[in-house]
Amino acid sequence: MSASFLPPAPVRPALPGGFTLAVAGATGADVQALCAGLRERLAPGTAWQVLDVTEALLEGAAAALPAPARCLLAGLDVLPPAQRPAAEALDQRLREALQRTGWSYGVVYGRTPAERLEAACRLLAPPSRRPGTSSESTPRLRPWCCPECLVPECEHRLFRLPRQVPRGH
């Protein structure tokens, strides 16, 4: 089999030793599985920790935590429609808490734990190491803003995009 037919190697984030990776998410967003996957994927032997900070954020106790090197928020795309209203309210509270702490964060999407882990690792990788990007070729775009609620971090866009159907179906 030629190398052009092999799947791409998983992205391994290059993070410095001695850092904290904070992960948060609404009930049902499978934060524990994401944390476990990140612990397995990150380079062994480094002094890092992956923390589920959901409760600390909701209780206003995030200031007592070490400032994270990076922060990830689990997206709501894995939730069935019946669970979304409650999860969206909790997700909004988490986003507000993250803004109060001043922690920047990336939102992790994916329908399966493996997809979410790969998405998290892509977010953690430096821009120059992300697949399909380079600092010279990345155009500077105006930030997207939701036309319904005027919030850039809104997930309306995710649920409004048409799903692509694989060829042959």
C-alpha positions as CSV (number, residue, x, y, z in Angstrom):
1,M,0.0,0.0,0.0
2,S,1.5,3.4,-0.9
3,A,1.9,6.1,1.6
4,S,-0.7,8.3,-0.2
5,F,-3.5,5.9,0.9
6,L,-2.6,5.7,4.6
7,P,-4.7,7.7,7.0
8,P,-3.1,10.8,8.5
9,A,-1.1,10.3,11.7
10,P,-3.0,11.6,14.8
11,V,-2.1,15.1,15.8
12,R,0.0,15.2,18.9
13,P,-0.1,18.5,20.7
14,A,3.4,19.9,21.5
15,L,2.7,21.4,24.9
16,P,5.4,22.4,27.4
17,G,5.9,20.4,30.6
18,G,4.3,21.7,33.8
19,F,1.1,23.0,32.3
20,T,-2.6,22.6,33.1
21,L,-5.2,21.8,30.5
22,A,-8.6,22.8,31.7
23,V,-11.7,21.0,30.2
24,A,-15.3,21.9,30.8
25,G,-18.7,20.9,29.4
26,A,-22.4,20.6,30.0
27,T,-23.9,17.4,31.3
28,G,-23.9,14.8,28.5
29,A,-21.0,16.4,26.6
30,D,-18.8,13.5,27.8
31,V,-16.1,15.6,29.4
32,Q,-14.7,12.7,31.3
33,A,-14.0,10.7,28.2
34,L,-12.3,13.7,26.6
35,C,-10.1,14.2,29.7
36,A,-9.1,10.5,29.7
37,G,-8.3,10.5,26.0
38,L,-6.2,13.7,26.4
39,R,-4.3,12.1,29.3
40,E,-3.5,9.1,27.1
41,R,-2.5,11.2,24.0
42,L,-0.3,13.8,25.6
43,A,3.4,13.0,25.9
44,P,4.1,10.7,28.8
45,G,6.7,11.8,31.3
46,T,5.8,15.5,31.3
47,A,4.5,17.3,34.4
48,W,1.1,18.2,33.1
49,Q,-2.4,17.7,34.3
50,V,-5.8,17.6,32.6
51,L,-8.5,18.9,34.8
52,D,-12.3,18.8,34.5
53,V,-13.1,22.3,35.7
54,T,-16.8,22.3,35.0
55,E,-17.9,22.3,38.7
56,A,-15.3,24.9,39.7
57,L,-16.5,27.2,36.9
58,L,-20.2,26.8,37.8
59,E,-19.5,27.3,41.6
60,G,-17.3,30.4,41.0
61,A,-14.3,28.6,42.4
62,A,-12.1,28.7,39.3
63,A,-9.9,31.4,40.8
64,A,-8.6,28.8,43.2
65,L,-7.3,26.7,40.3
66,P,-3.9,27.1,38.6
67,A,-4.3,29.2,35.5
68,P,-4.5,26.8,32.6
69,A,-2.1,26.9,29.7
70,R,-5.1,26.0,27.5
71,C,-8.9,25.5,28.1
72,L,-11.3,23.4,26.1
73,L,-15.1,23.5,26.1
74,A,-16.9,20.4,25.0
75,G,-19.5,21.2,22.3
76,L,-23.1,20.1,22.4
77,D,-23.2,18.3,19.1
78,V,-23.3,14.9,20.7
79,L,-26.5,15.5,22.6
80,P,-29.9,14.3,21.4
81,P,-32.4,17.1,20.8
82,A,-34.4,16.3,23.9
83,Q,-31.4,17.1,26.1
84,R,-30.3,20.2,24.3
85,P,-32.4,22.9,26.1
86,A,-31.0,22.1,29.6
87,A,-27.5,21.6,28.2
88,E,-27.6,24.9,26.3
89,A,-28.5,26.8,29.5
90,L,-25.6,25.1,31.3
91,D,-23.2,25.7,28.4
92,Q,-24.1,29.4,28.4
93,R,-23.3,29.6,32.2
94,L,-19.9,27.9,31.5
95,R,-19.1,30.4,28.7
96,E,-20.0,33.3,31.0
97,A,-17.8,31.8,33.7
98,L,-14.9,31.4,31.3
99,Q,-15.2,35.0,30.2
100,R,-15.2,36.1,33.9
101,T,-12.0,34.1,34.5
102,G,-10.4,35.6,31.4
103,W,-9.4,32.1,30.2
104,S,-9.5,31.8,26.4
105,Y,-10.9,28.6,25.2
106,G,-11.6,26.5,22.1
107,V,-14.8,24.5,21.6
108,V,-14.4,20.8,20.8
109,Y,-16.8,19.2,18.4
110,G,-17.2,15.6,17.1
111,R,-19.8,12.9,17.1
112,T,-17.6,10.2,18.5
113,P,-15.0,10.2,21.3
114,A,-12.3,9.7,18.7
115,E,-13.5,12.6,16.6
116,R,-13.6,14.8,19.7
117,L,-10.1,13.8,20.8
118,E,-8.7,14.6,17.4
119,A,-10.5,17.9,17.3
120,A,-9.1,18.7,20.8
121,C,-5.6,17.8,19.7
122,R,-5.9,20.0,16.6
123,L,-6.9,22.9,18.8
124,L,-3.9,22.3,21.1
125,A,-1.4,22.0,18.3
126,P,0.4,25.2,17.4
127,P,-1.0,26.8,14.2
128,S,2.1,25.9,12.3
129,R,1.6,22.2,13.1
130,R,-2.1,22.0,12.4
131,P,-2.9,20.0,9.3
132,G,-3.6,22.1,6.3
133,T,-2.4,25.4,7.8
134,S,0.7,27.5,7.5
135,S,1.2,31.0,8.9
136,E,1.9,32.4,5.5
137,S,-1.1,30.9,3.7
138,T,-3.8,31.5,6.4
139,P,-5.9,34.4,5.3
140,R,-7.0,36.9,8.0
141,L,-10.8,36.7,8.1
142,R,-13.2,39.0,9.9
143,P,-14.6,37.1,13.0
144,W,-17.9,35.4,12.4
145,C,-20.8,36.7,14.4
146,C,-24.2,35.0,14.8
147,P,-26.9,36.9,13.1
148,E,-29.5,35.7,15.6
149,C,-27.9,36.6,18.9
150,L,-24.8,38.5,17.8
151,V,-22.5,36.3,19.9
152,P,-19.3,35.1,18.0
153,E,-19.0,31.9,20.1
154,C,-22.6,30.9,19.3
155,E,-23.3,27.4,18.1
156,H,-26.3,28.3,15.9
157,R,-23.9,28.1,12.9
158,L,-23.2,24.4,13.7
159,F,-26.8,23.4,13.7
160,R,-27.7,25.5,10.6
161,L,-25.1,24.2,8.2
162,P,-26.4,21.5,5.8
163,R,-24.9,18.1,6.4
164,Q,-22.8,16.8,3.6
165,V,-23.8,13.4,2.3
166,P,-20.9,11.2,1.3
167,R,-20.7,10.4,-2.4
168,G,-22.4,7.2,-3.5
169,H,-25.3,7.6,-1.0
